[in-house]
Amino acid sequence: MSYRIPATGVLALSLLTGSRTVAQAPPSPAVLIAAQREAMRPLARMDGVWRGDAWTILRSGEKHAITQTERIGPFLDGSIKVAEGRGYDADGKVSFNAFGVISYDPATKAYTLHSYAQGRAGDFPLVPNADGYVWEIPAGPMKIRYTAVIKPDTWREIGEYISAGKDPVQFFEMNLKRVGETVWPAGGAIPMTGTIIP
């Protein structure tokens, strides 16, 4: 698939708009990827395999405890971050599964988390900071805010309901420990030639 704008398209656009100046070429893919890769550096602390305790408040009001795992790694030459989270009940059943892609747009200088979880998908602003990150989901008159603090071997994240004029209400927490490294998702790519190992 090609996403390039043909040179004739740029010329035609310039003529249609009556522009007398030469159209400025968009940044090259190499320049864009380099900027995205650099923007992912603050999130490198997420890379690896994580496991620990977590809990969430169900709609019924019950506090539901699980074992939460995360596997995270760079993809597309390090220009995006890919993550999968799984929550296990005490009997080993997967009761929560989520997939996310973190990207950076050099034009807007903004990060986005594209998330799939519990039958829903969406794009949400994510803001890295010195300790981890914060990301939010608009939810009508309130918003849901997740705040993560990530150290070399520990990751704590909480989820809160935020309503104007009210104290935040926590409904989620996970406390993970780094348990290893991973080559996921870049590992196992299909080679140009030779035997393919499933």
N, C-alpha and C positions, 0 to 999 in steps of 0.2 A: 504494500500500500504506500502511496506517495502523498505527502502533505505539503509538497512544495508549491509555491506560486510561480507559474511560468513567467519568464521575462516578458512575454507578449501580454500577459494579463496585467502586469504592473504598468506597461506602456499604455495599454488601452484605458486603464483606470485614470492615468494622468491626463490623457486626451479628453476623456469624458468629463472630468471635473474642471477642465480648462486651465489646469496648472501649467505654468511655463517653466517650473523648476523640475529638475531631475528627481524622480521618486527615490526616497531613501530606502535602501534594501533592508529588510528585517535582519536581526542578528542571525549569524550562522548557527546551525545545530550544535557545532562544537562549542561556541561561545555560550549558548544557552545551557548546555549540559554541564559545562565547567562552573557556571554560576549556581546551578542547582546542586551540584556535588558539594560545592563550598558551603552552601546553606544547610546541607545535611550534617555537617561536622558537629554542631552542638548536640545533635540527636544520636551520635554514635554510641553514647553510653547505654542506649537501649538495646543494642545488638547483643544477641545471645539467646540462651534458654533460661527461663525463670520459672520458679514454682513457689507456692506458699498459700497461706490461708486468706480467705476472703469471705465477705458476707454482704448481703443485700436485703433490703426490706421489701417484701412482696406486697402486692396490692391488698392482700388480706391483712397486712400489718405484721405478719410473721417475719421474724429474722431468720433468713435462710443462709446457712454456712456451707461453703464449698472449698475444694482445693483448686486454686486458679493456676493455670500455666500460660506462659507466653513464649512464642518463638518469633524472633525479629531479626531482620537483616536487610542489607542494601540490595538494590536491584537496578537494572538499566544503567550500568556503569556508575553506580553509586548516586544517581540523580534522584532516586525516590527511596522511601523506606517502606517495607512490607511487614505486616504484623498479623499473627493469628493468636487469638486467645481462646482457651478452653477451660470451662469450669466443670469439675467433677463432683458429683454427690458422693456420700460416704460409701455407697455400694458400687462405685466406679462408673456409673452412668454419666454421660455428658449431658449436663442440664443447661449449659450455656456455651455458645460458639460464636465467635465474631472474627471478622476479617477487615483489615484496614490498610489503606495506602496513604502515606504522608508525602505530599509534594510541595514544591515551592515555585512560585511564579516570579521570575526576575522583573517582569514589567510592573507588577503591583507590590513587589517585595513582601508578599504575604504567603503564609503556609496554609495548606488545607488538608484536613483529614477526611478522606472518603471512606465511609464506614458502612459495613454490612453486618447487621445483627438482628436476631429475632424477627426475621421476615421484613425488615425495613432497611432502607439505604439512604444515605444523605451526605452532603458536603458541609463540613463545619470548620470554622476558623480555629486554628491551633497556634498558640504563641509560646515558643520556647523561652526559657529564662535561665538564670544561672544555676538553678537547682533541678530543673526538669521542664515542665510545660503546663499550660492550662488550655483546655478546649471546652467549648460551650455548644449546647443545643437549644435553640429557641423552642419554647413549649407554651404557646399562647401568652397568657398574662405573666408567665414566669419563664425562667430559663434553667437548664440543667448545666451545672459547671463541674468539670473534672479537673482536679489539681494533683499533679504528680511530682514527687521528690525522688530523684534517682541518684544513688551513690554508686561507687564501683561495684558493690556486691549486694545492695538492697534497693528495693523499689517500693515506695508507699504511694498509693493513689486513693483519693477519696472522691465521692460524688455527692453533690449537694443540690437541693432545690433552692433557687434564689428568687425571692419575690420582693418587690419594692416595698420598703418600709418595714420589712420583717427580717428576723435573724435567719441565716441559712439553716436548712434542715438537712442533716446528713442521712443518706439512704444507702451508701455503698462505701466499702473500704477493702483494699487488698494490701497485703504485706508480703512481698516476694523476696526470695533470695536467688542470686545468680547460681545456676547449677551446671553451666557449661557454655561452650561456644557452639555455633551452628553454621553450616554452609548454605542453609536455606535462606532465601529462595533461589539464589544464583547457582548453587550446586546442582549437578545432574542435567545441565543443558544438553540438548541434542547436538552431537558433533556433525560437522559437515560430511564426514565419511566415517566408515568403520562400523563396528558393532554398537548397537544401541542397547544399553542395559536398563531394563525398566525399573 
